[in-house]
């Protein structure tokens, strides 16, 4: 079975680059966290969720999204991307990668999460 990866990021170029870097997997990309909730409920399972921590300057929405994903898809691995000062928000909730970061680094981290 091909691993399913869901990526939520508001930079369209980054989404395109990451989708290409993970072409061997079943990747669904979203530019807003609200759109992901319905997709998570409709899917047969997600192996890896990649999300920003914050989509606005004051709301760590990515953490809430990760918790919903875990409720809907137990065992999902979560990779957070954000500026370094957001690391504390997600401590212990997944892998944190400081941004900006190259899509190749994020792709290799997703591959590692898949085992």
C-alpha positions as CSV (number, residue, x, y, z in Angstrom):
1,X,0.0,0.0,0.0
2,X,1.3,3.5,-0.9
3,X,1.6,5.7,2.1
4,X,-0.8,8.6,2.4
5,X,0.7,12.0,3.3
6,X,-1.4,15.1,3.9
7,X,0.4,18.5,3.7
8,X,-1.2,21.7,4.9
9,X,0.7,24.9,4.0
10,X,-0.2,28.3,2.7
11,X,2.7,28.7,0.3
12,X,1.6,27.3,-3.1
13,X,5.1,27.0,-4.4
14,X,6.2,25.1,-1.3
15,X,3.2,22.7,-1.8
16,X,4.1,22.1,-5.4
17,X,7.8,21.5,-4.6
18,X,6.9,19.1,-1.8
19,X,4.3,17.2,-3.8
20,X,7.0,16.6,-6.5
21,X,9.6,15.6,-3.9
22,X,7.2,13.0,-2.5
23,X,5.9,11.8,-5.9
24,X,6.3,8.1,-5.0
25,X,3.6,8.5,-2.3
26,X,-0.1,9.4,-2.3
27,X,0.1,13.1,-1.3
28,X,-2.9,15.4,-0.8
29,X,-2.0,19.1,-0.4
30,X,-4.2,21.8,1.2
31,X,-3.6,25.5,1.5
32,X,-5.8,26.0,4.6
33,X,-6.4,23.9,7.7
34,X,-10.2,24.0,7.5
35,X,-10.2,22.1,4.2
36,X,-8.2,19.3,5.8
37,X,-10.7,18.4,8.4
38,X,-13.3,17.0,5.9
39,X,-10.6,15.2,4.0
40,X,-9.3,13.5,7.2
41,X,-12.9,12.3,8.0
42,X,-13.4,11.0,4.5
43,X,-10.1,9.2,4.1
44,X,-9.3,5.6,4.9
45,X,-6.3,6.8,6.8
46,X,-3.3,9.1,6.8
47,X,0.2,8.0,7.6
48,X,1.9,11.4,7.9
49,X,0.4,14.9,8.4
50,X,2.7,17.9,7.6
51,X,1.4,21.2,8.8
52,X,2.5,24.6,9.8
53,X,2.1,25.4,13.5
54,X,0.4,28.8,12.8
55,X,-1.5,30.0,9.9
56,X,-1.9,33.5,11.4
57,X,0.5,35.3,13.8
58,X,-1.5,34.4,16.9
59,X,-3.1,31.0,16.4
60,X,-1.3,27.7,16.6
61,X,-4.0,26.0,14.5
62,X,-1.6,23.3,13.3
63,X,-1.5,21.8,16.8
64,X,-5.3,21.5,16.9
65,X,-5.3,20.0,13.4
66,X,-2.7,17.4,14.6
67,X,-4.9,16.4,17.6
68,X,-7.9,16.0,15.4
69,X,-5.9,14.0,12.9
70,X,-4.8,11.6,15.7
71,X,-8.4,11.2,16.8
72,X,-9.5,10.4,13.3
73,X,-6.4,8.5,12.1
74,X,-4.7,6.9,15.1
75,X,-1.0,6.4,14.6
76,X,-0.6,9.3,12.2
77,X,2.9,10.8,12.4
78,X,3.0,14.6,12.5
79,X,5.6,17.0,11.2
80,X,5.3,20.6,12.1
81,X,6.9,23.5,10.3
82,X,7.2,27.0,11.7
83,X,9.5,29.8,12.8
84,X,11.8,28.6,15.6
85,X,9.8,30.5,18.3
86,X,6.8,28.2,17.7
87,X,8.7,25.0,18.8
88,X,7.4,25.2,22.4
89,X,3.8,25.0,21.2
90,X,4.3,21.5,19.7
91,X,6.9,20.0,22.1
92,X,6.1,16.3,22.3
93,X,3.4,16.4,19.7
94,X,5.5,15.6,16.6
95,X,8.6,16.4,14.8
96,X,9.4,20.1,14.5
97,X,11.3,21.6,11.6
98,X,12.2,25.3,11.7
99,X,11.2,27.3,8.6
100,X,12.1,28.4,6.2
101,X,13.3,25.0,5.0
102,X,13.9,23.3,1.7
103,X,11.2,21.0,0.5
104,X,13.8,18.3,0.1
105,X,14.5,18.3,3.9
106,X,10.8,18.0,4.7
107,X,10.4,15.2,2.2
108,X,13.3,13.3,3.7
109,X,11.8,13.8,7.2
110,X,8.5,12.4,5.9
111,X,10.2,9.4,4.5
112,X,11.9,8.8,7.9
113,X,8.6,9.1,9.7
114,X,7.2,6.4,7.4
115,X,10.0,4.1,8.4
